[in-house]
Amino acid sequence: MKYHLINKDSIPTVLEKARQYRSLLEPDLAISICIDVFAVDPENQEAIVIYILALTDQYSHQHSKVQPKKIIEVISRLTSEFHRIYYTGIFLERKARALLKNPMSHSFAYEGLMEAIEKYEMAEKMAPAHCSDPVLRYNSCLRTIEKGRLQPREEFNELY
């Protein structure tokens, strides 16, 4: 069997469906739609963003197999440097938030959130005047660190 191609004129409509599937916590269906869009418009920036978000949505699903290398590769396809930095921050933040589910990983979550904060600071400097998204994400990460009293990993000095 062979996959069917969507009509290129239907891209705005199918991307809206992908957004709906994301909001219904069905990232796999949103991912499938984005793959169908890529078959007819491989560099569609809107589809790439939805694809990145759907891939990172999988961090919230316990049984999902997240592919960090794939996410990084897809982020590199964004044509805007601002968007590459911002969505790298989103990736790092979601990965870190997934670590918060395990108390033994909190120090790693702290490091991930700090990496995300760095990306958001960079993105904030590049953001269009009307875009506060990097500021909102930065503040959210900082509040998560403060609320969870997250700390960096302690270095252990082993004495022999």
Secondary structure, DSSP 4 states (H G I P E B T S, - for coil): --PPPPPGGGHHHHHHHHHHHHHTT-HHHHHHHHHHHHHH-TT-HHHHHHHHHHHHHGGGSTT----HHHHHHHHTT-S-HHHHHHHHHHHHHHHHHHHTTSGGGHHHHHHHHHHHHHHHHHHHHHS-TT--HHHHHHHHHHHHHHHTT--PPPPP----
